[in-house]
């Protein structure tokens, strides 16, 4: 059976999940964005040149940094973790009240990283009159991807996967270790290594986990960047390493605005080089016309 005849699925989550989790306009320079409705400015650095070569350390990476961390000190790691996972739960609830535009572009790449095929999908995420969330497709040409097949489950990931995966409810399923402090553009951040304590066998529609690093803003104690991959995988379902950036919306919330992946997915007998970008724009809070009459 030739490689072209083997069904392969590239499942993608924008995260933290959905990220998370995470389009191919080619090589990008530094992109500067402003908060869409006021708030703090945000500069998105250029994508990592070769994310497939990134190495994410074990959960014990930050142990040497914990010697001067104590309860009640300015760097109280347990308190920071508690606060940012609580904020992830808050952001997940608030995210469900916002409308936005979502643009997904994935390319398969050949020799010299030239595109050999493309998947493109532009949609508006909004609400019906009775308040149910819906996705209205604006542009969705036939896919020309080479060696990959996008399934309905993948489209579900693109449209509805939550980008806030390490919530208060899911935190007990993860090992979260402090790594270091890091300046991220104009922000001072704490960096944490995150790994699931147990990775189940891959199942279509099953629970997804994030493994990688998160950057937490030291002022708001909210996640502003994630970098890693989604688990579990199997031989026919692969996830690329990705970087996901968030932007301050309305001076209150850090919502995802840009996800980037450039990775080689290894399948039995073949490798597929892909590039993915997802952009979230035009955030605005859903306002209903329904009024309560006493």
CORWO-V329059 format. One record per backbone hydrogen bond with DSSP energy under -0.5 kcal/mol. NH is the residue of the N-H (numbers start at 1). CO is the residue of the C=O. E is the energy in kcal/mol with one decimal. If there is no record, write none. Layout:
[[NH	CO	E] [NH	CO	E]]
This chain:
[[5	2	-1.1] [6	2	-0.6] [6	3	-1.0] [7	5	-0.5] [9	236	-2.5] [10	149	-0.9] [11	9	-0.8] [11	238	-0.7] [14	18	-9.9] [14	21	-0.5] [15	17	-1.4] [15	19	-9.9] [18	14	-1.9] [18	19	-1.6] [25	23	-0.7] [31	44	-1.9] [32	30	-0.5] [33	42	-2.4] [37	38	-0.7] [38	35	-1.1] [42	33	-2.1] [44	31	-2.3] [44	42	-0.6] [45	43	-0.7] [51	48	-0.6] [52	262	-0.7] [53	50	-2.1] [54	51	-1.7] [56	54	-0.5] [57	55	-0.6] [61	58	-2.0] [63	60	-1.7] [64	61	-0.6] [65	62	-1.2] [66	63	-1.4] [67	64	-0.6] [69	66	-1.7] [70	68	-0.6] [73	70	-2.2] [76	73	-0.5] [76	74	-0.6] [77	75	-1.1] [80	76	-2.3] [81	77	-2.7] [82	78	-2.3] [83	79	-2.5] [84	80	-2.7] [85	81	-2.1] [86	82	-1.5] [87	83	-2.4] [88	84	-1.6] [89	85	-1.6] [90	86	-2.0] [91	87	-2.9] [92	88	-2.2] [93	89	-1.8] [94	90	-2.3] [95	91	-3.0] [96	92	-1.0] [97	94	-2.1] [98	95	-1.6] [99	284	-3.3] [100	125	-1.7] [101	281	-3.2] [102	123	-2.7] [103	279	-2.3] [104	121	-2.8] [105	277	-2.4] [106	119	-2.7] [107	275	-2.8] [108	117	-1.5] [109	273	-2.9] [110	114	-3.0] [113	110	-1.7] [114	111	-1.5] [116	108	-3.4] [117	108	-1.1] [119	106	-3.0] [121	104	-2.4] [122	139	-2.9] [123	102	-2.5] [124	136	-2.4] [125	100	-2.9] [126	124	-0.6] [126	134	-2.5] [128	132	-2.9] [131	128	-1.9] [134	126	-2.4] [136	124	-3.0] [137	135	-0.6] [138	122	-3.0] [139	122	-1.9] [144	118	-2.6] [147	145	-0.5] [149	8	-1.4] [151	149	-0.5] [155	151	-2.0] [156	152	-1.9] [157	153	-1.9] [158	154	-2.4] [159	155	-2.0] [160	156	-3.0] [161	156	-0.7] [161	157	-1.2] [165	163	-0.5] [167	165	-1.4] [168	85	-1.0] [171	167	-2.0] [173	170	-2.2] [174	171	-2.1] [175	195	-3.4] [176	174	-0.6] [177	175	-0.5] [177	193	-2.7] [179	191	-3.0] [180	191	-1.0] [182	189	-2.5] [184	182	-0.6] [184	187	-2.9] [185	183	-0.6] [187	184	-2.5] [189	182	-2.3] [189	187	-0.5] [190	216	-2.5] [191	180	-3.1] [192	214	-2.5] [193	177	-3.2] [194	212	-3.3] [195	175	-2.0] [197	173	-3.0] [198	173	-0.6] [200	198	-0.6] [206	203	-2.5] [209	231	-3.6] [211	229	-2.4] [212	194	-2.5] [213	227	-3.0] [214	192	-2.2] [215	225	-2.7] [216	190	-3.1] [216	214	-0.5] [217	215	-0.5] [217	222	-2.7] [218	188	-3.1] [221	217	-2.1] [224	215	-3.0] [225	215	-1.1] [226	244	-2.2] [227	213	-2.3] [228	242	-2.0] [229	211	-2.2] [231	209	-2.7] [234	237	-1.7] [237	234	-0.8] [238	9	-1.1] [242	228	-2.8] [243	260	-2.7] [244	226	-3.0] [245	258	-3.2] [246	224	-2.2] [247	255	-2.8] [249	253	-3.9] [251	38	-0.6] [252	249	-2.1] [253	249	-2.0] [255	247	-2.0] [255	253	-0.8] [257	245	-2.5] [258	245	-1.7] [259	278	-2.3] [260	243	-2.9] [261	276	-2.4] [262	241	-0.5] [263	274	-1.8] [265	263	-0.6] [265	272	-3.2] [266	264	-0.5] [267	265	-0.7] [267	270	-2.6] [270	267	-1.9] [272	265	-2.5] [273	109	-0.6] [274	263	-2.9] [274	272	-0.6] [275	107	-2.4] [276	261	-3.0] [277	105	-2.2] [278	22	-0.7] [278	259	-2.1] [279	103	-2.3] [280	257	-1.7] [281	101	-2.3] [281	279	-0.5] [284	99	-1.9] [286	97	-3.2] [288	286	-0.5] [293	291	-0.6] [294	292	-0.6]]
